[in-house]
Structure formats: structure tokens, C-alpha cells
């Protein structure tokens, strides 16, 4: 039996409490080691014996991927586990301290008006200028705490066990000078027996007084904004899955994640990987549900609009457990819905996902709802004790709304919009139509390229991905096909080294007469080279699904663009290139000519129901000899 909670309060030893199911609370004790990089997490001892480690990974760790962040020096903190015991959950609730912890001067660091102003600016200046599809900007609820930190941690942990439901992990981690207590709804990534799972959760329904009902939840599920928000984060996490999994990843869902005050929608993504779990964690830092997409530029936008560092918010708690067959399994929830206590100050960071449809005050409300989920559970704000309300009532008192046939049908209907390629097994019996050919995909800082590369491999190509800065002429010339990829930003930006490099990629392939496929940003660059004008869209097409004509064949394709190439309506040819364009607006959806093809949409996106078929057609066009 674990040491009594009174002993944990009285000692100064670090510990962690974790509830991952309804039956047990795990008690981890050991020593704390701070390391600089994920590769330094000490998974074996001096003799090479595997050991269990719980790591708190701060947001600043994105520097390992070369991404921007406010650097607060938050350590990558490892609890090297020496004792791992468990006790019945009911016993823990009965014996943990329960007296409320008083808070002093509680409130948000940003006023509602300040936060709404940030939302407006991000929509107009970032999404509206092509910097990305969505961004998560946080604000912090803060308060003073005079209680003993260890007592506060155990009290809040008990409160979350008793009053929150639906969490993936409920946890308390107490280490020198720092306390983290939370009920995270979202598993970021797990790896067990070679199977990698990610769990993108997005769309937030804040329960009305009296609790969620079929009618109120149905209205939420019908929201275009909430649906597109979820699809965009699934796309972003599939980018990560395609980077770490040989089979790219398969989608199941959607499901409901029902919690005490909030309900979310979620998908599950699964694939197989032989990578070290620390490498899996590095390649998936961090969840788009708490950063945005594309990931690299989202980190830059976060540093632009968040006034203070994130600390551990949006990082992960990563539990590495020795596996029976060797190596380690990984279980890593996102550090959200978490209260942090340091130097007598409570901090509960919360963020909203900002998309082109966002209403500033709706996003303000979402941050209040997310903060209330934690604060209400720990008693920092009033709980709704009325019978039939969502808060504090045993789950058994009402059936999950996910079991309602109408709700289930609404959820399932979402998949009718999605690409079968990502919903179904992706094995291919033959070698694919382009077997024996090689391709280089040039990455312009949008990891849609990993999904694109996976689909190209499915078509038989031997594919490598190179960053734009490494796309030398020698690298390009060695490939049968060059795929010049998508990326954020204005294709007309004369001051961007990245844009200049992508222009060179397109120009070099055209000048040498070698096969080229240009996607999104690169499609716009190709159009510009052919003398087709570029313009900003009146409303960005970020996460928008359109049915368009691609050279005589109707295709449902997902778009993530703020700029477009534009011709006079009815134009079908420019500078020797065939043009597929909207008949009324002249927006150019695709181009083809001798040895090249391009597309504005993302054929690899889950929103591209006809993506694989269209990709095969365009690759065939690009690979057709120039003199054919």
C-alpha cells in the first residue's frame, strides 16, 4: 500500500499521482532529474537497465524542432520512478484532504476586451494574410495561494477525482518548487507495442445551465466553425503521424468527449512505428489543438501575441514505461486543464482555437468555460449542485449523449465529407502506377508534405522530403519528379528567403524541362511565372472543402489558401498551360503543361475526398515527357 497522503504532505520528496481509469490511482515516487533535450530523458540506468520515467515537457522544448518560443527556462523535468504503487480510486477520494484552498485576488491576466482584440487581430493580420489556418492564443487565470503547496496539490487532485469526469488523465505532479494538478481530456500521443495513437480533440461545447441536452448538443454539432476546427486539427496531426508512422495513420471516429462542464468532439489516429518513443515525442511536438497550423508558423504567431512564456501549458506529461519485449511504451497527455502552483501563485492557462469563422466574444466565452472546468472542480468557482445539472452528478445518473441515436448519426455523417484514403486501410497489393520512379518533395514549412509524401509512396514513388533551404539543384536534378510544396505566407513577398527559394525550385524545373508538381503556395508561384496574376481572397479558404472541375473531372478537394491565382472567367489557356478555374470568379484551381502540373488545393488533406485520384492524374501529367 502506498505511503499515506499525510506522509506525502509532511515530506519533501517528489511524487506524482495519476488516475488513468475509474478504478485506480497510481502513486509514483523517485528522484527528479532535469535534462536539456528529449534524447537525454534517462530511460536506462548506468548498467543499461530500463527504468520508468515521468517527464514534464515544457512548451519551450519546441526549440528542438527549430521553432520559436518565449524562453522562460522551464526545465524538462523527469521523475525517475523508484516506487510505483496503486490504490483504489474510491479509497483515494475518501482519504485525500478535502478542505477548500482559499484563493486571493483571482482573475484573468487579460481582460475580456483585450483578449477579444487579440482575436480580431489574429483573424485579420495572420489568417487573413496567409500565415496559417488556425492559431491558439492563451490567457491565464491567476490567484494567490497561501496554503502549503503539497496540501494544495492533494486537495485539488481529490477535487478533480470527485467532480470532473471524462478526463484522459487526472494527475498531480509535485516536484521541488513546482506543482501541476490537472484533468487533461486529451491524449497527445501514445506508443505501445509499435502502435502509435494520437487523439485530436477540438470543438468546445460549453454546457448550458442544467446540463447538455440532445437539442443543445445537436446545434453545436451542426456548427460549421466547430466542424471545420476539428477537421483542421486532424489534418495537422495526420502530418505528424505521416512523419513517424510507416503506414501514415488511419482515422477512426468521430467521438464525443463528455466532461463535467464541456463536451468536445474527437478522432483517433493510429499507425505503426519502430521509432524510439522520445523521437516520436519530438516529431509530434506539440498538438495543433493547443498551438495551431501549420505548426512552425503557429509557434511564431504565439510568440507575437502571447505576452508571457507558456511554461508547461500545451506541453505534455510523458510516462515512459519499460515494455515486456524491450524498449519503452509511451503515454503522453497534453498539459491542458491544468493548475500550476509556483512561488505562492496559482496559474490556470486556457486558450481558444481561432479560425476564419471565429467570433471574438465567442472565443472569450470559450476561455471562461475551459477555466471553469478546472476551477469549478477544485472549488475555486461555484459548482452547480442542482440535480440534473452537468457538474458534480454521478455519470450513471444520465446516459452519455453519445449513445443517443440522433447524436450518433450526426457524428457519423461528418465522415461523408472526408477522404476514404485516411478512413480505410491503406495497403496496396501492386507496386502502384509509378513504381520505380523517384520524387523529392520540397518542404516550405508546412508538414502537409509528410502526408503528400505518404500518398506518393502509395502510388509507387520512392520519396524523400527536403527542407527548402536544402533544395539544391543537385538534389532536384537527382529526382524523376520534384513536388514543390505548400507553405505559409504571401507568394509575392520579395523579402522572404523561403519564398525566393521556392521560386527557384519552380523555375529550375521548368527551365530544365524536368517533371514538376507544384502545390498551393508553389502553384501560386508557378502561376505568377506563367504571367497569371495573384490576389488575396476576400475570405481566406482555410479548411474549406470545394467541389471543382479539374480538367474535365469533378473533384471534392480541401483548400487552405489565402491567396489565389486569377484569370478572366472562362479562360482555359495561358502561356501554353491549360487552366482549370472557377467559371464565375476566375480563381485558378489547377494548371498543366508540358512536363508540369499544379494544384491550389491540398490533395493530401482529409477534406479531399477525391484527392488520391486527382493526385495520380496530375503526377501522370507531370511525368509525361515534354516531347510527347
C-alpha positions in Angstrom: 0.0 0.0 0.0 1.4 3.4 -0.9 2.6 5.8 1.8 -0.2 7.7 3.4 -1.1 11.1 2.0 -0.3 12.6 5.3 3.3 11.4 4.9 3.5 12.8 1.4 2.4 16.2 2.8 4.9 16.1 5.6 7.9 15.0 3.5 9.8 17.0 0.8 10.2 14.1 -1.6 8.8 14.5 -5.1 5.8 12.4 -6.2 3.1 12.0 -8.8 -0.5 10.8 -8.6 -2.1 9.6 -11.8 -5.7 8.3 -12.4 -6.0 6.8 -15.8 -9.1 4.8 -15.3 -12.1 4.6 -12.9 -10.6 2.0 -10.6 -7.1 3.0 -9.5 -4.8 5.8 -8.6 -1.2 5.3 -9.3 1.4 6.7 -6.9 4.9 7.3 -8.3 7.9 8.3 -6.2 11.5 8.7 -7.0 14.2 11.3 -7.8 14.0 14.4 -10.0 16.4 14.9 -12.8 16.2 18.0 -15.2 17.6 17.4 -18.7 18.1 19.7 -21.7 16.7 17.6 -24.6 14.2 14.8 -25.1 17.1 12.5 -26.1 18.5 13.0 -22.6 15.5 11.5 -20.8 17.2 8.8 -18.7 15.3 5.7 -19.8 18.1 3.4 -18.6 20.4 3.4 -15.6 24.2 3.3 -15.5 24.0 -0.5 -16.0 21.7 -0.3 -19.0 18.7 -1.5 -17.1 15.4 0.1 -18.4 13.6 2.3 -15.9 10.3 4.1 -15.8 10.3 7.9 -16.1 7.6 10.6 -15.9 8.7 13.7 -17.8 7.0 17.1 -17.8 7.9 18.6 -21.2 7.5 22.4 -21.3 6.4 24.3 -24.4 9.9 25.8 -24.8 11.0 22.4 -25.9 9.8 23.2 -29.4 13.3 24.7 -29.8 14.4 21.2 -30.6 12.5 21.4 -33.8 13.8 24.9 -34.5 10.5 26.6 -33.7 10.1 29.9 -31.9 9.0 30.3 -28.3 9.3 32.7 -25.4 12.0 31.0 -23.4 11.3 31.0 -19.7 13.8 28.4 -18.8 11.1 25.9 -17.7 13.0 22.6 -17.2 12.4 19.3 -19.0 11.7 17.7 -15.6 12.0 14.0 -15.1 10.7 12.0 -12.2 12.8 8.8 -12.3 10.5 6.3 -10.8 11.7 4.2 -7.9 8.4 3.3 -6.4 5.2 2.7 -8.4 2.2 1.5 -6.4 -1.6 1.9 -6.8 -4.6 2.2 -4.6 -8.3 2.0 -5.2 -9.7 5.3 -6.6 -12.6 5.3 -4.0 -10.1 4.9 -1.2 -8.0 7.8 -2.5 -11.1 10.1 -2.7 -12.1 9.1 0.9 -8.6 9.7 2.4 -7.3 12.7 0.5 -7.7 16.2 2.1 -10.9 18.0 1.1 -10.9 21.4 2.8 -11.1 24.1 0.2 -8.0 26.1 -0.6 -8.5 29.8 -0.3 -7.5 32.0 -3.3 -6.5 35.6 -3.2 -7.3 38.2 -5.9 -8.4 35.8 -8.6 -8.9 36.9 -12.2 -7.6 36.7 -15.7 -4.4 38.4 -16.7 -6.0 39.8 -19.8 -9.4 41.5 -19.7 -12.2 40.1 -22.0 -11.9 43.2 -24.2 -8.1 42.7 -24.5 -8.5 39.1 -25.5 -11.3 39.8 -28.0 -9.0 42.5 -29.5 -6.2 39.9 -30.0 -8.7 37.5 -31.6 -9.7 40.2 -34.2 -6.1 41.0 -35.0 -5.1 37.3 -35.4 -8.0 36.8 -37.8 -7.2 39.9 -39.9 -3.4 40.0 -39.8 -2.4 36.4 -39.6 -5.2 34.2 -41.0 -6.2 37.0 -43.4 -2.6 37.3 -44.7 -2.0 33.6 -45.3 0.1 32.9 -42.2 -1.9 29.8 -41.3 -5.3 28.1 -40.9 -5.8 28.4 -37.2 -4.0 29.6 -34.1 -4.4 29.1 -30.4 -3.7 32.1 -28.2 -3.9 31.7 -24.4 -4.8 33.8 -21.4 -4.1 32.9 -17.7 -6.4 32.8 -14.7 -4.3 33.7 -11.8 -4.7 33.9 -8.0 -2.6 34.0 -4.8 -2.4 30.8 -2.7 -1.2 30.9 0.9 -1.7 27.2 1.7 1.1 24.6 1.7 1.8 23.6 -1.9 1.8 19.9 -1.2 -1.5 20.1 0.7 -3.0 22.2 -2.2 -1.9 19.6 -4.7 -3.5 16.7 -2.9 -6.7 18.7 -2.2 -7.1 19.8 -5.8 -6.3 16.3 -7.1 -9.1 14.9 -4.9 -11.5 17.5 -6.1 -10.8 16.7 -9.7 -11.3 13.0 -9.0 -14.6 13.7 -7.3 -16.0 16.3 -9.6 -14.5 16.0 -13.1 -15.4 13.2 -15.5 -14.2 12.1 -18.9 -10.6 13.0 -18.3 -7.9 11.0 -20.1 -5.5 11.6 -17.1 -6.3 13.2 -13.8 -2.9 13.9 -12.1 -0.8 15.8 -9.6 2.9 16.2 -10.0 4.8 17.7 -7.1 8.5 18.5 -7.6 10.8 21.0 -5.9 9.3 24.5 -6.3 6.6 23.4 -8.7 3.1 21.8 -8.6 1.0 20.7 -11.6 -2.6 19.4 -11.0 -5.0 18.7 -13.8 -7.6 16.7 -15.6 -6.5 16.6 -19.2 -9.1 15.4 -21.7 -6.7 14.7 -24.5 -4.0 12.1 -25.1 -1.5 13.7 -27.4 0.4 10.6 -28.4 0.9 7.1 -27.1 3.0 4.2 -28.4 2.5 0.6 -27.3 3.9 -2.5 -29.0 4.8 -0.4 -32.1 1.3 1.1 -32.4 1.2 4.9 -32.3 -2.1 6.6 -31.4 -3.0 10.3 -31.4 -6.2 11.8 -30.2 -7.1 15.2 -31.7 -9.8 16.9 -29.8 -11.4 20.1 -30.9 -14.7 21.9 -30.9 -15.8 23.0 -27.5 -19.5 22.9 -26.3 -19.9 24.8 -23.1 -22.8 23.2 -21.3 -25.8 25.4 -20.5 -27.3 25.7 -17.0 -28.9 22.4 -16.2 -26.6 20.4 -18.4 -26.3 19.4 -22.1 -29.3 18.1 -24.0 -29.8 16.4 -27.3 -31.2 19.7 -28.7 -28.4 22.0 -27.5 -25.6 19.5 -28.4 -27.2 18.9 -31.9 -27.0 22.7 -32.5 -23.3 22.6 -31.6 -22.6 19.6 -33.8 -24.2 21.4 -36.8 -21.8 24.4 -36.4 -19.6 24.9 -39.5 -17.0 26.6 -37.4 -16.7 23.8 -34.9 -16.7 21.1 -37.6 -14.0 22.8 -39.6 -12.0 23.4 -36.5 -11.9 19.7 -35.8 -11.1 18.7 -39.4 -8.1 21.2 -39.4 -6.5 19.7 -36.3 -7.0 16.2 -37.7 -5.1 17.3 -40.8 -2.4 18.8 -38.7 -2.0 15.6 -36.6 -2.0 13.4 -39.6 1.0 15.4 -40.8 2.8 14.2 -37.6 1.5 10.6 -37.9 2.8 10.5 -41.5 6.2 11.6 -40.2 6.5 8.9 -37.6 4.4 6.0 -38.9 5.4 3.9 -41.9 1.7 3.5 -42.8 0.8 7.1 -42.4 -2.1 6.7 -39.9 -5.7 5.8 -40.2 -8.7 7.8 -38.8 -11.5 6.4 -36.6 -14.4 8.4 -35.1 -15.6 10.9 -34.6 -16.5 10.5 -30.9 -17.7 12.8 -28.1 -15.6 13.6 -25.1 -18.1 14.5 -22.4 -16.8 16.2 -19.3 -18.4 18.0 -16.4 -18.9 21.4 -18.0 -17.7 20.9 -21.5 -18.2 18.4 -24.4 -15.6 18.1 -27.2 -15.5 16.2 -30.5 -12.5 13.9 -31.2 -11.0 11.5 -33.6 -8.5 8.7 -33.0 -5.5 8.3 -35.4 -3.4 5.1 -35.4 -0.4 3.9 -37.2 2.7 1.7 -36.7 6.3 2.9 -36.0 9.6 1.5 -35.0 11.0 4.8 -33.7 12.3 5.4 -30.2 9.4 6.9 -28.2 11.5 10.0 -27.4 11.8 10.5 -31.2 8.1 10.1 -31.6 7.5 12.7 -29.0 10.0 15.1 -30.6 8.4 14.7 -34.1 4.9 15.4 -32.6 5.7 18.5 -30.5 3.1 19.9 -30.0 -0.6 19.3 -30.5 -2.2 21.7 -33.1 -5.2 21.8 -30.8 -3.1 24.0 -28.4 -0.8 25.7 -31.0 -2.3 26.0 -34.5 -1.3 25.1 -38.0 0.9 25.0 -39.8 2.9 24.2 -36.7 6.1 26.1 -37.3 4.4 29.4 -38.2 1.9 28.9 -35.3 4.8 29.0 -32.9 5.9 32.2 -34.4 2.4 33.7 -34.1 2.2 32.6 -30.5 5.4 34.5 -29.6 3.9 37.5 -31.4 0.7 37.7 -29.4 1.3 36.0 -26.1 2.9 38.4 -23.7 4.5 35.8 -21.4 6.0 32.3 -21.8 3.7 29.3 -21.7 5.7 27.3 -19.1 4.2 23.7 -19.3 0.9 24.8 -20.8 0.4 22.9 -24.1 3.4 20.7 -23.4 2.9 17.1 -22.3 3.3 14.8 -19.3 5.1 11.8 -20.8 5.2 8.5 -19.0 7.8 6.1 -20.4 7.3 2.5 -19.1 9.6 -0.4 -19.8 7.9 -2.8 -22.3 7.9 -6.5 -21.9 9.5 -7.1 -25.3 12.2 -4.4 -24.8 12.2 -0.6 -25.2 9.6 1.6 -23.7 5.9 2.3 -24.1 4.8 5.9 -24.1 1.6 7.6 -22.7 1.6 11.3 -23.1 -1.5 13.5 -22.4 -1.5 17.2 -23.3 -0.9 19.6 -20.4 -4.2 21.5 -20.6 -7.0 22.0 -18.0 -4.2 22.1 -15.5 -3.5 24.3 -12.5 0.1 25.3 -11.8 1.3 26.5 -8.4 4.7 28.2 -8.1 6.0 30.7 -5.6 2.5 31.0 -4.0 0.8 31.8 -7.3 -1.9 29.7 -9.0 -2.0 29.9 -12.8 -4.6 28.2 -15.0 -3.8 28.8 -18.7 -6.5 28.4 -21.2 -6.7 29.1 -25.0 -9.2 29.2 -27.8 -8.6 28.0 -31.4 -9.0 31.0 -33.7 -10.2 30.3 -37.2 -11.6 32.4 -40.0 -15.2 32.0 -38.7 -14.3 32.9 -35.1 -16.4 35.4 -33.2 -14.2 37.3 -30.7 -16.6 37.2 -27.9 -17.4 33.5 -28.6 -13.7 32.8 -28.1 -13.7 34.8 -24.9 -16.6 32.7 -23.7 -14.7 29.5 -24.6 -11.7 30.5 -22.4 -14.1 31.2 -19.5 -15.6 27.7 -20.0 -12.3 25.9 -20.1 -11.0 27.7 -17.0 -14.3 27.0 -15.2 -13.8 23.3 -15.9 -10.7 23.2 -13.7 -11.7 26.0 -11.3 -15.1 24.6 -10.6 -13.8 21.2 -9.9 -11.3 22.4 -7.4 -13.8 24.7 -5.8 -12.2 27.9 -6.9 -15.5 28.9 -8.5 -19.0 27.9 -7.6 -20.2 24.4 -8.7 -23.7 23.8 -10.0 -25.1 21.4 -7.4 -28.6 21.2 -8.8 -29.9 17.8 -9.6 -29.8 17.1 -13.3 -27.0 19.6 -13.9 -23.8 18.5 -15.6 -21.5 19.3 -12.8 -20.9 17.0 -9.8 -23.5 14.5 -10.7 -22.5 10.8 -10.9 -22.2 9.7 -14.5 -24.7 6.9 -14.0 -27.5 9.4 -13.4 -27.8 10.1 -17.2 -26.8 8.1 -20.2 -24.0 9.6 -22.3 -25.3 11.7 -25.1 -23.0 9.9 -27.5 -25.4 6.9 -27.1 -28.3 8.9 -28.4 -29.1 7.6 -32.0 -29.7 11.1 -33.4 -26.4 12.4 -31.9 -24.6 9.3 -33.2 -26.0 9.8 -36.7 -24.9 13.5 -36.6 -21.4 12.5 -35.7 -21.1 9.7 -38.3 -22.4 12.0 -41.0 -19.3 14.1 -40.7 -17.2 11.3 -42.3 -19.2 11.6 -45.6 -17.1 14.7 -46.2 -13.7 13.0 -45.6 -11.2 11.2 -47.9 -11.7 7.5 -47.9 -7.9 7.1 -48.1 -7.4 8.1 -44.5 -10.5 6.3 -43.2 -9.7 2.9 -44.7 -6.7 0.5 -44.6 -4.0 1.9 -46.9 -2.2 -1.3 -48.0 -1.7 -1.7 -51.7 -1.4 -5.1 -53.4 0.5 -3.9 -56.5 3.5 -1.6 -56.6 1.5 1.4 -57.7 1.3 3.1 -61.1 4.6 5.0 -60.7 6.7 2.2 -59.2 10.4 2.6 -59.9 10.3 6.4 -60.1 11.8 8.8 -57.5 10.4 12.0 -56.1 11.7 14.8 -54.0 9.2 16.8 -52.0 10.4 20.3 -51.1 9.0 21.4 -47.7 8.2 25.1 -47.4 7.5 25.0 -43.7 4.2 23.1 -43.9 4.3 19.5 -43.0 1.4 18.7 -45.2 4.4 17.4 -47.2 4.6 14.3 -44.9 1.0 13.4 -45.9 1.7 14.2 -49.5 4.8 12.0 -49.5 2.9 9.2 -47.9 0.3 9.3 -50.7 3.0 9.5 -53.3 4.6 6.4 -51.9 1.2 4.7 -52.1 1.3 5.5 -55.8 4.6 3.7 -56.1 7.1 6.5 -55.9 10.4 6.4 -53.9 10.0 9.7 -52.0 12.3 11.8 -49.9 11.5 15.2 -48.2 14.0 18.1 -48.2 13.6 21.4 -46.5 13.5 24.5 -48.7 16.9 25.6 -47.6 18.5 22.3 -48.7 16.8 22.1 -52.1 20.0 22.5 -54.2 20.0 22.0 -57.9 21.9 18.7 -57.5 19.2 17.4 -55.1 16.5 18.5 -57.5 18.2 17.1 -60.6 18.6 13.6 -59.0 14.8 13.1 -58.8 12.5 12.0 -61.6 9.7 14.2 -60.1 10.0 17.3 -57.9 7.0 18.2 -55.8 7.3 21.9 -54.8 5.3 22.0 -51.7 2.9 24.3 -49.8 3.7 26.8 -47.1 2.5 29.9 -45.3 2.9 33.5 -46.5 2.4 35.8 -49.4 3.8 34.3 -52.7 4.6 37.9 -53.7 6.8 38.6 -50.7 10.1 39.9 -52.1 11.8 39.9 -48.7 11.4 36.2 -47.9 14.3 33.9 -48.4 11.9 30.9 -48.2 9.6 32.3 -51.0 12.7 33.1 -53.1 13.9 29.5 -52.7 10.6 28.1 -53.7 10.6 30.4 -56.8 14.0 28.9 -57.7 12.7 25.4 -57.4 9.8 26.0 -59.7 12.0 28.0 -62.2 14.8 25.4 -62.3 12.4 22.5 -63.1 10.7 24.5 -65.8 14.0 25.6 -67.3 15.5 22.1 -67.3 12.2 20.6 -68.7 12.1 18.1 -65.8 8.8 16.9 -64.2 7.3 19.2 -61.7 4.2 19.2 -59.5 3.5 22.4 -57.6 1.1 22.5 -54.7 -0.7 25.5 -53.0 2.0 28.2 -52.4 4.1 26.7 -55.2 1.1 26.6 -57.5 0.7 30.3 -57.0 4.5 30.8 -57.7 4.1 28.8 -60.9 1.1 30.8 -62.0 3.0 34.0 -61.4 5.8 32.8 -63.6 3.4 32.0 -66.3 2.1 35.6 -66.2 -1.1 34.8 -64.3 -2.0 37.5 -61.7 -2.2 36.8 -58.0 -4.6 38.3 -55.5 -5.7 37.9 -51.9 -9.1 36.2 -51.5 -11.9 38.3 -50.0 -12.3 35.5 -47.4 -9.5 33.0 -46.8 -10.1 29.4 -47.8 -8.6 27.9 -44.7 -10.1 24.4 -44.2 -12.7 24.9 -46.9 -14.0 22.0 -49.0 -15.0 22.7 -52.6 -16.2 20.6 -55.5 -14.2 21.9 -58.5 -13.6 20.9 -62.1 -10.0 19.6 -62.6 -9.6 19.3 -66.4 -12.9 17.7 -67.1 -13.3 15.7 -63.9 -15.3 16.9 -60.9 -13.3 16.6 -57.6 -14.0 17.3 -54.0 -10.9 19.0 -52.6 -9.8 20.7 -49.4 -8.3 24.2 -49.6 -6.0 26.1 -47.2 -5.2 29.3 -49.1 -5.4 33.0 -48.5 -4.1 34.0 -52.0 -5.2 32.8 -55.4 -4.0 32.9 -59.0 -6.7 34.6 -61.0 -7.7 34.7 -64.7 -10.6 36.2 -66.6 -13.7 34.0 -66.2 -13.9 31.5 -69.0 -10.1 31.4 -69.6 -8.8 27.9 -70.4 -5.3 28.5 -71.6 -2.4 30.9 -70.6 1.2 30.9 -71.9 0.8 27.3 -73.2 -0.7 26.0 -69.9 -4.2 24.5 -69.6 -6.1 26.3 -66.9 -8.8 24.8 -64.6 -10.5 27.8 -62.9 -13.8 28.8 -61.3 -16.1 29.8 -64.2 -17.5 32.8 -62.3 -14.6 34.2 -60.3 -11.6 33.0 -62.3 -9.8 31.6 -59.3 -7.3 29.1 -60.7 -7.6 25.6 -59.2 -5.1 23.7 -61.3 -2.6 24.2 -64.2 -1.0 21.7 -66.6 1.5 22.0 -69.3 4.4 20.0 -70.9 6.2 18.3 -68.0 4.4 20.1 -65.2 1.1 20.3 -63.3 -0.1 22.2 -60.3 -3.0 22.4 -57.8 -4.2 25.1 -55.4 -5.9 22.6 -53.1 -4.4 20.1 -50.7 -5.0 16.7 -52.3 -3.5 15.0 -49.2 -6.0 16.6 -46.9 -8.7 14.6 -45.2 -11.1 17.2 -46.8 -10.0 15.9 -50.3 -12.4 13.1 -51.0 -11.1 12.8 -54.5 -7.5 13.7 -53.6 -5.7 10.5 -54.4 -7.4 10.1 -57.7 -6.6 13.8 -58.6 -3.0 13.4 -57.4 -2.5 10.4 -59.6 -3.8 12.3 -62.6 -1.6 15.3 -62.0 1.6 13.2 -61.3 0.9 11.3 -64.6 0.7 14.7 -66.4 4.0 15.9 -64.9 5.8 12.7 -65.7 4.6 12.8 -69.4 7.7 13.5 -71.5 7.9 17.1 -72.7 8.0 16.0 -76.3 5.1 13.6 -76.0 
